[in-house]
Amino acid sequence: MSRRHSSQAGNTGSRYRKRVAGATSSVGAFLAFGMAPLAAAPAAHADVDFLGDLLGDLVSSWSVADPGDAAATWDLDALFGAAGPGSAADDPFSWTAIMDQWFYQPLHAGVQAWITSDFGEMVNNSINGMFGLYLIGNGVDGTALNPDGGDGGLLFGDGGAGWDSDAAGVDGGDGGDALGILGNGGAGGDGGAGADGGAGGAGSWWMGHGGAGGAGGAALTSGLSGGDGGDGGASVAWFFGNGGAGGAGGAGGNGVAGTFGNGGTGNGGAGGSGGDGGTGGRSGYAWGNGGAGGQAGVGGNGGEGATGTAANPNGGNGGSAGAGGSGGVGGIKFDGSLGAAGQDADGGNGGAGGTGGDAYQDASGFLGNGGRGGVGGAGGSGVDGGDGGAGGNGGAGINGGLGGNGALGGTGVQTGGNGGAGGSGGDAAGSATVAGVAGNGGTGGQGGASDTGTAGNGGAGGHGGNGATGDDTIQTTGGNGGTGGRAGNAASGIGGEAGTGGDGGTGTFKGGNGGTGGIGSAGAFGGGDGGDGGAGGDATGWVDATGSTGVAPGTVYSQGGNGGNGGASGGPAASLTGGSGTVPIGGNGGAGGNGADDGISIGGNGGAGGQGGHGAGAAPGGDGGNGGNGGNGTYIGGNGGAGGNANSGGSTPGGDGGNGGNGGASAGATSGTLTNTHAGDGGRGGNGGNGTADAAPGNAGNGGNGGAGHGIADGGNGGNGGNGGSGDQSFGANGVSGVARGVPGADGGDGSTGGIGGNGGNGGSAENGNAGNAGNGGNGGNGGIGGTGGAGGTDPTTGLGQAGGNGGDGGAGGAGGTAGQAGEATGSGSDGSAGTDGNQGNGGKGGNGGAGGAGAAGTDGSSSATGTGGDGTGGGKGGVGGNAGNGGTGYVGGVGGTGGAGGVGGAGGAGGDGGTNASGVGQAAGDGGDGGVGGAAGSGGTGGASTGGGPDGADGSDGTGGAGGVGGAGGTGGAGVDGTSPANAAGGDGSAGGAGGDGGKGGAGGTSAGGTGGVGGTGGAGGSGGAGGDGGDGGIDSTGNGFDGGDGADGGAGGNGGDGGAGGTSTSGTDGSDGSGGALGSGGAGGAAGQGNPGQGGGTPGADGTAGNNGSDGNPGS
């Protein structure tokens, strides 16, 4: 076969590089011969025309464009169509897949068939020998001595595969490169145990795929990490080629089991981490897909702890597990539009923690304590994050070992990995001299985060270990349940669900407490629920020989474990708007454990419900979780857990509060100093979530029922109901302002009704003890505040101010919850007391009315150059203020809102100035326009009625009337024209000045029913009179006599000031003050007299003219 040894290591590569350097002319001649049209074959190689016949047409037609073709004519998108944005590397119907299957693969198969055939080998060897170069042929596969695969021929051929290592710790060989026109890179070899895989070789420069990376070797030695997968080879082809896939990571080695032999500690060894997947190779330049990333390796499990020995009675601890590897990154799409980037791979799962070893035991029982369970390994990151490993279980002994914690789930682009479950606590046997305590369960691992999909769920908390219960003279306590794992968050997806708390274990003396539920997550399209709390463990009874618990010596005593609290739920991500996703609900509290049926026993308390999550956007508020029921006891029953409080929503209603748990029953047993026997009380109901401006509040949860008392035990009291959520206390939806659009303001929205209070729980029944009291009903939520009416605008056509919007009514207070029924005693005991119904919530305040729109200002009169000035127009009337909303009904009535203020009247327009007519007489100025009338005030809202013992709400005050508009100023009269001064005649008389315009009247103030009337507008100032013209100077006649000077004209009269507007009236309030009168206009100055000519040569002088009188001043406005 035509095979080439490696050029990447050893002497072969060295010789190859030297020969390439010395054979440039031969290669150039051959490539010119093989890749150009046959007519251009060099004469120096005319004796090998068979090579041109064999390869010339193929190579020249596919690799060299016709010199007459412009580069722009190579438009692959136009020929085949661009791959769509959704094209994936594994899409069988993509253009890349079609190109590969129907064009490249047949072509490649044909070339390989020629290279590997007997005749092909004979011809290829002749050609290679003739040119002294390895032109056609495949690279040789790697071996242990030469691990890397050889390169393919310079024209055709695949790279050789890298050596698959069979030696631990030795990497696989790299695949050889395909150096020619067409060929695939060689696959990387698999790594030996714990070693990395080899990298794939590069594909040919025209068409060819990169070689796949080799797989990393799984670790065979305990605790070592798995090898990383080799990177996929790049496709360097400019025309077509896919990148090689990355190799898979190897699995981490499991931890070695613990031993006490040879000085060992007995602890299990740690597991090794999984290897990372290799990176996919990049695609070809024009066409092709990037290679897929390699799958990550899983983490190794932790080793088990050794069982205790006589010399080492305590069990060994379990080993920690190894983390999963990270998934390989897909190869990039190098350029162009035909193809896709490679797919990223999933993260590897973390290993499980090792189990703790049991303690040593002989015929008498355990002599030591159990070992601790190992911690799980974290999940690796990738497209889908790997799951976190579970914690190991604790070992058994006199005292049980702790359960190992679960591990964190891996981060995923699409799906986050789930957190690992916590390990269960080890069982405890105790002894006659040692009170045995079982191990606590491990904490669940947190779910992995997600970028775009669903985040991982939190792992469940491990269950508490059990104490031995076969011998009631040995005191044992059950282990506590582990806390549930927190849910993973999602930046642009749905948050995961939180893990549940583990159940408490059983024991003779005391049951273990249930674990707390995990906290829910945040997600852009819905947060995750909180986890439920674990149940408390039951107790079977322990003989208290000494009476240390307060019982008579030798009495059986026991106590059930408390239930775990439910976890709070999540909500939308803080930096994002919540979508209409899942409703985030708080976890339910766990039930309390029961005490033993005989002797003196106390039931465990129920766990509290978790708080509901906060909604945003279209996400509702989360409901609170229900409280757990209390456990039963012969002496005291456990109390029920409180219901969780709900939270507010976005544009949807707030959540409902959770119901309180029921109290546990009591059998009425007493002993020693323990004589106050009673059943458990019911838990309080949770509060409803508050409303928002766009949504109603939630209702409250009901109180739990009190437990039943038997014998002489008192019944438990019923739990109080929760309070209903309050309507939005900022404002209801405010009316939209009409100012920008010149329309009336919109009405404000009504405040929402408060949420309903929860019902009280029923009191527990009794026989010869006192029955339980009824629980009180919860108070209803307060009504929301009505929205403010929008401000009115100004009509652009009429200039009238538009009415302000009416304020919304305040919301009614929510109905109070009904009290529970009092417990009844069937024997000699007393009945319980009745509860109190909850109060209705307070009514919300009425919304304020919107302000009326201002009237538009009048238009100024036009000034004239030759005639009288135009009058200014009157200002527009102000809009009516909106009426206020009424206060809502409630235990305390809501206050009525304040009426809206009337709009301000528009200012009158100024009069235009007078001109001068053709005769030189100054013309009168225009009068100023009257100011607009102020708008009437809105009415105040009526106070809400009280439905309980509180006061009625106060009525709101009426608004203030709008101020009248200012009168327009009068214009200035036109000035008279000066007389002429001829050379040989008497001086001309000046013309009179025009009268000033009168000022406009101020607008009347707006009216108000109970508020203050509007202030009248100020009158406009009168205009000034025009100045009279000066007389002209006299001339001189031919004899030297002087002519008389002309008379000056009188100045124009000043305009009268406008009267002030009347103040607005008020029916029961204060009238508005009148406006001030406008200032008078000054009369115009009289014209100066013309001077007589003094004459010449003894001639008679002319007399001076008479000066004009000043115009009279106008009257001030009243």
Order of alpha helices (4+ residues) and beta strands (2+ residues): beta-alpha-alpha-alpha-alpha-alpha-alpha-alpha-beta-beta-beta-beta-beta-beta-beta-beta-beta-beta
